[in-house]
Amino acid sequence: MSEKITTESTEVKKKLRPKYIVVKIGPDGKPMIPGWKSTDPEDPRSPFVLMPAKDPAAFQALLVYAQCCEQDLSDEIKDWLYMIAEEPPELGTQGLRNRKSMLGRAINLS
């Protein structure tokens, strides 16, 4: 359940809260049950979902992650981010330009 913070004038929901359910997939491609988790600010081992097609900060975070990964995984992440950058923008044309710009500056494209 999401915790709420009350201020003098309004009640604000915490941003870091359970929002998505993440299911671990086994080697056979089937969900491992029980194996689902959600973001839990009290559990440092809980998953955190990033959606780079909707959030330029998530896009940037995955660029940094790709720079730190083994080469095969890094290449797959970069390919996925290129695909996202080429899609029509979900949040407006400036968001798409920012994602393409971040990609070009953060990763050596050669």
C-alpha positions in Angstrom: 0.0 0.0 0.0 1.3 3.5 -0.9 2.2 5.7 2.0 0.8 9.2 2.0 2.5 12.3 3.3 0.3 15.1 4.6 1.3 18.7 4.4 -0.7 21.7 5.7 -2.5 22.2 2.4 -2.5 18.8 0.7 -1.9 15.1 0.8 0.9 13.8 -1.4 1.6 10.2 -2.4 5.1 8.9 -2.2 6.7 8.5 -5.7 8.7 5.4 -4.8 6.0 2.9 -4.3 4.6 -0.4 -5.6 3.3 0.3 -9.1 4.2 -2.6 -11.4 4.5 -6.3 -10.7 7.7 -7.9 -11.9 7.7 -11.6 -12.6 10.9 -13.6 -12.9 10.9 -15.8 -16.0 12.6 -19.2 -15.7 15.0 -20.8 -18.3 12.0 -22.5 -19.9 10.4 -19.1 -20.6 7.6 -19.6 -18.1 6.9 -17.4 -15.1 8.3 -18.7 -11.8 5.4 -18.6 -9.3 5.8 -17.5 -6.6 8.4 -15.1 -8.1 6.6 -11.8 -8.6 7.7 -8.7 -6.8 6.9 -5.1 -6.7 9.0 -2.0 -5.8 9.3 -1.9 -2.0 11.2 1.1 -0.6 11.8 -1.0 2.5 13.4 -3.9 0.6 16.7 -3.1 -1.1 16.4 -6.3 -3.2 13.1 -5.3 -4.8 12.9 -4.4 -8.5 12.6 -1.0 -9.9 10.9 -0.6 -13.3 12.2 1.9 -15.9 10.3 2.8 -19.0 12.7 4.6 -21.3 10.1 5.2 -24.1 8.1 7.4 -21.7 10.8 8.9 -19.4 13.9 10.6 -20.7 15.6 10.1 -17.3 15.0 6.3 -17.6 16.5 6.4 -21.1 19.6 8.2 -19.7 19.8 5.7 -16.9 19.9 2.8 -19.3 22.6 4.5 -21.4 24.8 4.6 -18.3 23.9 1.0 -17.4 24.8 -0.1 -21.0 28.2 1.6 -20.6 28.9 -0.6 -17.5 27.7 -3.9 -18.8 29.4 -6.7 -20.5 29.6 -6.1 -24.3 26.8 -8.4 -25.5 24.3 -7.0 -23.0 25.5 -3.5 -23.7 24.9 -4.0 -27.5 21.4 -5.3 -26.9 20.5 -2.4 -24.7 21.9 0.1 -27.2 19.9 -1.6 -30.0 16.7 -1.3 -27.9 17.4 2.4 -27.1 18.0 3.2 -30.8 14.7 1.6 -31.6 13.0 3.7 -28.9 14.7 6.8 -30.2 13.4 6.2 -33.7 9.7 5.7 -32.6 7.3 8.5 -32.8 7.4 10.5 -29.6 4.9 9.7 -26.8 5.5 12.9 -24.9 6.1 15.4 -27.8 8.9 16.0 -30.3 11.2 17.6 -27.8 11.3 14.4 -25.8 12.4 12.5 -28.9 15.0 15.0 -29.8 16.4 14.9 -26.2 16.5 11.1 -26.3 18.4 11.1 -29.6 20.7 13.8 -28.3 21.4 11.9 -25.1 22.1 8.7 -27.0 24.6 10.4 -29.3 26.5 12.1 -26.5 26.5 9.3 -23.9 27.6 6.3 -26.1 30.5 6.0 -28.5 28.5 5.2 -31.7 31.4 3.5 -33.5 
